[in-house]
Amino acid sequence: MFVIAGVSGNTGSVVANQLLAAGRKVRVVVRDAAKGEPWAAKGAEVAVADLGDADALAAALAGAEGAWLLLPPNVGAADVPAYQEQLTDAIVTAVGRARPGHVVFLSSVGAHLPSGTGPILALHNAEPRLAAVAPDITFVRPGFFMENWGGSLGALAQGIFPSFYDLDRPIDHVATADIGRVAAEALLAGPKGHRVIELAGPVAQTPVEVGAVVSALVGKAIPVVPAPIEALVPTFVSFGLSASMAGLYEEMTRAMNAGKLVFEGAPVRGIVPVDQVLGRLLGR
Ligand SMILES: NC(=O)c1ccc[n+]([C@@H]2O[C@H](COP(=O)([O-])OP(=O)(O)OC[C@H]3O[C@@H](n4cnc5c(N)ncnc54)[C@H](OP(=O)(O)O)[C@@H]3O)[C@@H](O)[C@H]2O)c1
């Protein structure tokens, strides 16, 4: 039986669906029982647990041959690093207690870097702590989620595609469908000790190239407009993010624009193109 967290989110939903499609027994972890109902209808067991509650999570993980776990965002947290550390503490405690046969954990590009990566630093800190309690662990380190481009699509109403990222620097983005597929394949393949899978999409693309895809999808030329990095924090705070979260995103964006947020080695390449992800986001 496989335990899957974050099933109402981007990656967890794909992992759970793929395992169910493969005929495997799945227990989903939700923090709101109502979000488990569609999964129960598909034949999954449902465990209600907050990832910050070590006792509830350990109970949810009991008897698992494999588990998909993540450090979900809490973009409104007043102190995001403290929130991430509290969740990490609980996940490490629960995994150490329940000892699932194999943990596949959603990490990130840049998790090998010790500083300057914004929200990714928490994953750098979490990886060795998890590895210490789970000898059979696979860290999936994807690049920038293609779905993040959705944050710029709201400005289509003003006829522009804005970017805080350097317009001509290729970004190794990846669809969450590819991440979920690779995670499900890793769970089905079973434990192989301590592994890291760096994962990117079929091709790295610049914001200008992504803007061209948007233009093609909406059927008119949409200019890609640089947004000054100094505007990032106030913009994200105006969207409802805490100052702490916005500050971490600014640090991460600066690292991307400086070419510092890169894979450690050559990533595995996914198959889902950005056209497909943006087409879905745009309802095309
Ligand atoms: N965005 C990127 O470019 C990027 C790149 C590399 C890695 N990552 C990693 O990917 C993560 C996000 O993954 P995702 O996109 O699959 O997730 P997502 O779509 O943001 O969804 C988060 C999921 O986790 C659940 N969740 C949130 N807080 C929880 C808690 N305290 N206890 C239990 N469940 C909780 C949510 O459930 P509810 O429905 O209850 O909210 C939801 O199912 C980031 O946090 C980061 O670690 C992101």
The ligand as an SDF file (V2000), in Angstrom:
LIG
                    3D

 48 52  0  0  0  0  0  0  0  0999 V2000
    6.6990   25.7100   -7.6120 N   0  0  0  0  0  0  0  0  0  0  0  0
    7.9000   25.3080   -7.9790 C   0  0  0  0  0  0  0  0  0  0  0  0
    8.4860   25.8030   -8.9570 O   0  0  0  0  0  0  0  0  0  0  0  0
    8.6020   24.2170   -7.2060 C   0  0  0  0  0  0  0  0  0  0  0  0
    9.8290   23.7380   -7.6770 C   0  0  0  0  0  0  0  0  0  0  0  0
   10.4530   22.7000   -6.9940 C   0  0  0  0  0  0  0  0  0  0  0  0
    9.8480   22.1550   -5.8740 C   0  0  0  0  0  0  0  0  0  0  0  0
    8.6640   22.6340   -5.4200 N   0  0  0  0  0  0  0  0  0  0  0  0
    8.0370   22.0050   -4.2370 C   0  0  0  0  0  0  0  0  0  0  0  0
    6.7120   21.6670   -4.5660 O   0  0  0  0  0  0  0  0  0  0  0  0
    5.8860   21.9560   -3.4710 C   0  0  0  0  0  0  0  0  0  0  0  0
    4.4640   22.1280   -3.9370 C   0  0  0  0  0  0  0  0  0  0  0  0
    4.0290   20.9120   -4.5030 O   0  0  0  0  0  0  0  0  0  0  0  0
    2.6450   20.8320   -5.2880 P   0  0  0  0  0  0  0  0  0  0  0  0
    2.6100   21.9150   -6.3260 O   0  0  0  0  0  0  0  0  0  0  0  0
    2.4100   19.4320   -5.6730 O   0  0  0  0  0  0  0  0  0  0  0  0
    1.6350   21.2140   -4.1260 O   0  0  0  0  0  0  0  0  0  0  0  0
    0.3770   22.1830   -4.1860 P   0  0  0  0  0  0  0  0  0  0  0  0
   -0.3400   22.0490   -5.4900 O   0  0  0  0  0  0  0  0  0  0  0  0
    0.8060   23.5040   -3.6960 O   0  0  0  0  0  0  0  0  0  0  0  0
   -0.5470   21.5080   -3.0930 O   0  0  0  0  0  0  0  0  0  0  0  0
   -0.1560   21.3340   -1.7620 C   0  0  0  0  0  0  0  0  0  0  0  0
   -0.8190   20.0720   -1.2540 C   0  0  0  0  0  0  0  0  0  0  0  0
   -0.3900   19.8250    0.0860 O   0  0  0  0  0  0  0  0  0  0  0  0
   -1.5310   19.8430    0.9470 C   0  0  0  0  0  0  0  0  0  0  0  0
   -1.1390   20.4850    2.1970 N   0  0  0  0  0  0  0  0  0  0  0  0
   -0.7510   21.7560    2.3690 C   0  0  0  0  0  0  0  0  0  0  0  0
   -0.4100   21.9680    3.6340 N   0  0  0  0  0  0  0  0  0  0  0  0
   -0.6360   20.8020    4.2920 C   0  0  0  0  0  0  0  0  0  0  0  0
   -0.4980   20.4020    5.6320 C   0  0  0  0  0  0  0  0  0  0  0  0
   -0.0360   21.2220    6.5780 N   0  0  0  0  0  0  0  0  0  0  0  0
   -0.8130   19.1220    5.9580 N   0  0  0  0  0  0  0  0  0  0  0  0
   -1.3000   18.2810    5.0090 C   0  0  0  0  0  0  0  0  0  0  0  0
   -1.4380   18.5940    3.7180 N   0  0  0  0  0  0  0  0  0  0  0  0
   -1.1060   19.8530    3.3760 C   0  0  0  0  0  0  0  0  0  0  0  0
   -2.5900   20.6320    0.2180 C   0  0  0  0  0  0  0  0  0  0  0  0
   -3.8390   20.2490    0.7170 O   0  0  0  0  0  0  0  0  0  0  0  0
   -5.0600   21.2650    0.9590 P   0  0  0  0  0  0  0  0  0  0  0  0
   -5.9930   21.0160   -0.1790 O   0  0  0  0  0  0  0  0  0  0  0  0
   -5.6070   20.8570    2.2820 O   0  0  0  0  0  0  0  0  0  0  0  0
   -4.4920   22.6640    0.9530 O   0  0  0  0  0  0  0  0  0  0  0  0
   -2.3380   20.1940   -1.2090 C   0  0  0  0  0  0  0  0  0  0  0  0
   -2.8970   18.9320   -1.4530 O   0  0  0  0  0  0  0  0  0  0  0  0
    6.5050   23.2140   -2.8730 C   0  0  0  0  0  0  0  0  0  0  0  0
    6.1250   23.3980   -1.5380 O   0  0  0  0  0  0  0  0  0  0  0  0
    7.9850   22.9040   -3.0090 C   0  0  0  0  0  0  0  0  0  0  0  0
    8.3960   22.1560   -1.8800 O   0  0  0  0  0  0  0  0  0  0  0  0
    8.0180   23.6520   -6.0700 C   0  0  0  0  0  0  0  0  0  0  0  0
  1  2  1  0
  2  3  2  0
  2  4  1  0
  4  5  1  0
  4 48  2  0
  5  6  2  0
  6  7  1  0
  7  8  2  0
  8  9  1  0
  8 48  1  0
  9 10  1  0
  9 46  1  0
 10 11  1  0
 11 12  1  0
 11 44  1  0
 12 13  1  0
 13 14  1  0
 14 15  2  0
 14 16  1  0
 14 17  1  0
 17 18  1  0
 18 19  2  0
 18 20  1  0
 18 21  1  0
 21 22  1  0
 22 23  1  0
 23 24  1  0
 23 42  1  0
 24 25  1  0
 25 26  1  0
 25 36  1  0
 26 27  1  0
 26 35  1  0
 27 28  2  0
 28 29  1  0
 29 30  1  0
 29 35  2  0
 30 31  1  0
 30 32  2  0
 32 33  1  0
 33 34  2  0
 34 35  1  0
 36 37  1  0
 36 42  1  0
 37 38  1  0
 38 39  2  0
 38 40  1  0
 38 41  1  0
 42 43  1  0
 44 45  1  0
 44 46  1  0
 46 47  1  0
M  CHG  2   8   1  16  -1
M  END
$$$$
